[in-house]
Amino acid sequence: MNNALIAELRKILPPDGLVDQQEALRPYECDGLTALRTLPLAVALPDSEDQVQRILQVCKAHDAPVVARGAGTGLSGGAQPHENGIILSLAKFNRIRKVDADSRTAVVEPGVRNISISEAAKPHGLYYAPDPSSQIACTIGGNVAENSGGLHCLKYGLTVHNIQKLRVMTIDGDVLTIGSDALDAPGYDLLALMTGSEGLLGIILEITVKLLPIPPLARVIMAAFDSVETAGEAVGRIIANGIIPGGLEMMDNLSIRAAEDFAHAGYPTDAAAILLCELDGTAEEVEQDIARVTKILEGCDVTSIRLSTSEQERLALWAGRKSAFPAVGRISPDYYCMDGTIPRHRLPDVLRRMSEMSHEFGLRVANVFHAGDGNLHPLILYDANKGNELEKAEEFGGKILELCVEVGGTITGEHGVGTEKINQMCVQFQALELSQFHAVKEAFDPHGLLNPGKAVPTLHRCAELGAMHVHNGELPFPELERF
């Protein structure tokens, strides 16, 4: 079957459009979750919608799984290959088709890099708001698949809040238009359903994104604290006072020192934690908000406050935060990046619990947060060459996610579930909820060929993990046995 599948794919694609040699497949064996590696049968690199359609039809005929892939920067194993399937790379779909300044939208292909949209819109005084730390590399198709956020999602929302229309191809090769050029569309909100669906429901061909006017002014307050708990409490007070910053980020001492050594942003390396609070708008609005936030911080035992005085300084302060992940890579052979979300008021409690778990597992943690919306990104440091440190890091990460659920949060904020968090889905959801997820999957992909085994666990898997009651070897809902 494999040889026949490869032969048919060769008829569809040009000679450089199909990769099936083992060494050439190595770059595709994982995404940003490098601990999990699998070689696909082949990688298809189409450059037209007709080729995508024919590829999907051939894979369906051969019952071969299809995993869509953008830049491979995802951190949850969402683009991990299937050993009996193909990777469908959308890297060649990299055109910005239109920037419409009047409607404040842009029509782009899925392989367009996130930052390229803002670069194309800048001459019109516009930009695309979601800005993941990987925005210079990650693609908009992947952002839609994972519902990515970024440093400024507190005020401007996640990907789902910043797109207007999608064109999507099903496993049958049918093209669906979801959403519209208007601000709303009748029927079920399939646009929100498709955003964050992690490639399980369809192949994204085109995205209409919303653009925003570039704020007239933006300034960053950097506040230092002598404890992470105090910094966490300051976050809650800022939001409670009705202030919605453009961005509100937090870093602990370990991440501060790593980022400062890497990016030289001027961070105080003796601080236990810092907050980066960006305020944007008109000059009058920014001046008023700076005064309000400064007063709040002064009531929270802040040890120092620094205000950016130029655009260059503002960008330098953010450059340090955006470089936190690669910076931490310089102080540890390996690190495991987690992603969970909690209610903001529980931040001090969760930080204390994570510190306790760090001592329990004997592994250091560098903490960086989208603190304003409760999105945690603990970086668990380990050395894969030492005994069972990888396994300990994975277990530690799982415990952090379960803690997020325990305090009323969720196991993901923007990285998705993929393969990494699939066991914790059994903790967050019950059998009936999971069955509805499977029913949605079956409606769009009845053969289960699009990114199988990701995001939604089977009820059997949850039962085996002990997260679901089983009586006499039977699941609680016999009618859901197929899941």
Buried (B, 14 or more C-beta within 10 A) or exposed (E): EEEEBBEBBBEBBEEEBBBBEEEEBEEBBBBBBEBBEBBBBBBBBBBEBEBBBBBBBBBBEBEBBBBBBBBBBBBBBBBBBBEBBBBBBBBBBBEBEEBBEEBBBBBBBBBBBBBBBBEBBEEBEBBBBBBBBBBEBBBBBBBBBBBBBBBBBBBBBBBBBBBBBBBBBBBBBEBBBBBEEEEEBEEEEBBBBBBBBBBBBBBBBBBBBBBBEBBEBBBBBBBBBBBBBBBBBBBBBBBEEEBEBBBBBBBBBBBBBBBBEBBEBEBBEEBBBBBBBBBBBEEEBBEBBBEBBBEBBEEBEBBEBBBBEEEEBBBBBBBBBBBBBBBBBEBBEBBBBBBBBBBBBBBBBBBEBBBEBBEEBEBBBBBBBBBBBBBBBBBBBBBBEEEEBBEBBBBBBBBBBBBBBEBEBBBBBBBBBBBBBBBBBBBBBBBEEBBBBBEBBEEBBEEBBBBBBBBBBBBEBBBBBEBBEBEEEEBBBEEBEEB
